[in-house]
Amino acid sequence: TLKTFRKANATLIARTMGVEAAAYQAGHSKVSMTRKHYIEEYKEALDARAVLDSFSPNHLAPPENQAVERGRAEH
């Protein structure tokens, strides 16, 4: 949906250029509006790559059960 696209766009801009740039791009006069309603927070999730990769016959298993932030793998 358009709202999902706007949120994804604002989140990407905020993470690469800063929250002020995301607010400007969204047309918001207050950064707090952008931060509260449009920027997705990182959420920690269990690293399930090994389980998902096991469905592939040519998989390479990553380290077991490491917690990673969605959208940002830790190396």
LOTORTI-523837 format. One record per residue: x, y, z of N, C-alpha, C in turn; residue in one letter. Coordinates in pm, whole numbers, padded with zeros to 5 digits, always signed. Layout:
residues N
XYZXYZXYZA;...
This chain:
residues 75
+00083-00118+00000+00000+00000+00000+00088+00125+00000T;+00027+00236-00026+00101+00362-00027+00161+00392+00111L;+00086+00365+00217+00138+00392+00351+00259+00304+00382K;+00254+00178+00341+00368+00089+00361+00491+00140+00287T;+00470+00186+00164+00580+00242+00085+00638+00366+00153F;+00552+00454+00203+00599+00576+00271+00680+00542+00395R;+00634+00441+00471+00707+00400+00591+00842+00340+00555K;+00844+00255+00454+00971+00193+00412+01067+00300+00361A;+01017+00394+00285+01098+00503+00233+01154+00588+00346N;+01070+00626+00440+01115+00709+00553+01218+00634+00638A;+01196+00505+00659+01289+00425+00738+01424+00417+00670T;+01425+00390+00541+01551+00381+00466+01626+00513+00467L;+01556+00622+00443+01621+00753+00443+01673+00787+00582I;+01596+00758+00685+01640+00787+00822+01767+00711+00857A;+01775+00586+00815+01892+00505+00849+02015+00540+00767R;+01995+00596+00650+02111+00628+00566+02149+00776+00570T;+02050+00864+00587+02076+01008+00581+02037+01083+00708M;+01964+01018+00798+01921+01083+00921+01772+01110+00924G;+01720+01126+01044+01577+01146+01065+01530+01278+01006V;+01613+01380+01012+01574+01510+00957+01550+01500+00807E;+01635+01427+00737+01618+01408+00593+01491+01330+00563A;+01460+01231+00646+01338+01153+00627+01214+01240+00648A;+01218+01325+00749+01105+01415+00775+01086+01512+00659A;+01196+01565+00608+01189+01657+00494+01129+01588+00373Y;+01176+01468+00343+01127+01392+00228+00978+01361+00241Q;+00934+01332+00364+00793+01300+00388+00704+01424+00391A;+00766+01542+00397+00689+01665+00401+00639+01701+00539G;+00705+01648+00641+00665+01676+00779+00742+01796+00833H;+00674+01882+00904+00742+01998+00965+00808+01960+01097S;+00764+01849+01157+00821+01805+01284+00881+01665+01269K;+01006+01652+01312+01075+01523+01308+01002+01422+01395V;+00942+01469+01504+00872+01377+01595+00759+01303+01525S;+00692+01367+01431+00584+01303+01354+00641+01187+01271M;+00752+01214+01205+00815+01111+01123+00863+00995+01209T;+00931+01029+01318+00985+00926+01406+00873+00840+01465R;+00764+00901+01508+00656+00827+01574+00574+00741+01478K;+00546+00792+01359+00450+00724+01271+00511+00658+01148H;+00634+00691+01113+00686+00642+00985+00814+00561+00992Y;+00894+00578+01094+01022+00507+01099+01006+00379+01181I;+01037+00267+01116+01028+00137+01182+01149+00120+01273E;+01127+00068+01393+01235+00041+01485+01295-00095+01454E;+01424-00111+01489+01485-00243+01476+01421-00334+01579Y;+01397-00455+01538+01344-00555+01630+01438-00674+01627K;+01472-00723+01746+01560-00837+01753+01481-00964+01724E;+01540-01051+01645+01473-01176+01609+01575-01289+01611A;+01528-01409+01634+01612-01526+01631+01663-01548+01490L;+01789-01580+01476+01848-01606+01344+01805-01745+01298D;+01711-01750+01205+01656-01877+01157+01712-01916+01020A;+01822-01854+00979+01876-01883+00847+01912-02030+00828R;+01968-02094+00931+02008-02234+00918+01888-02323+00890A;+01778-02297+00959+01657-02376+00937+01604-02353+00796V;+01595-02228+00755+01544-02198+00621+01637-02250+00512L;+01767-02238+00534+01863-02288+00436+01861-02440+00424D;+01816-02509+00528+01814-02655+00524+01720-02707+00415S;+01631-02625+00365+01543-02665+00256+01617-02669+00123F;+01732-02606+00116+01811-02603-00006+01916-02713-00001S;+01933-02791-00109+02032-02898-00107+02176-02847-00105P;+02200-02724-00145+02335-02668-00151+02356-02556-00049N;+02304-02573+00071+02308-02463+00168+02440-02458+00244H;+02470-02339+00293+02580-02315+00384+02519-02268+00515L;+02540-02341+00621+02477-02308+00749+02555-02197+00820A;+02486-02093+00867+02550-01988+00947+02566-02037+01091P;+02632-01960+01176+02640-01997+01318+02502-02020+01377P;+02494-02113+01470+02364-02153+01524+02304-02049+01619E;+02174-02025+01602+02088-01951+01694+02146-01821+01748N;+02203-01741+01663+02249-01609+01705+02136-01510+01687Q;+02119-01423+01784+02017-01318+01771+02072-01210+01680A;+01993-01166+01586+02031-01056+01497+01916-00958+01490V;+01948-00836+01456+01844-00737+01436+01792-00751+01294E;+01659-00749+01281+01599-00760+01149+01648-00646+01063R;+01697-00680+00944+01745-00577+00853+01892-00544+00871G;+01955-00601+00974+02096-00572+00996+02162-00697+01056R;+02223-00780+00975+02290-00900+01024+02422-00860+01089A;+02455-00924+01198+02580-00898+01266+02683-00997+01217E;+02803-00948+01186+02910-01036+01135+03025-01033+01231H;
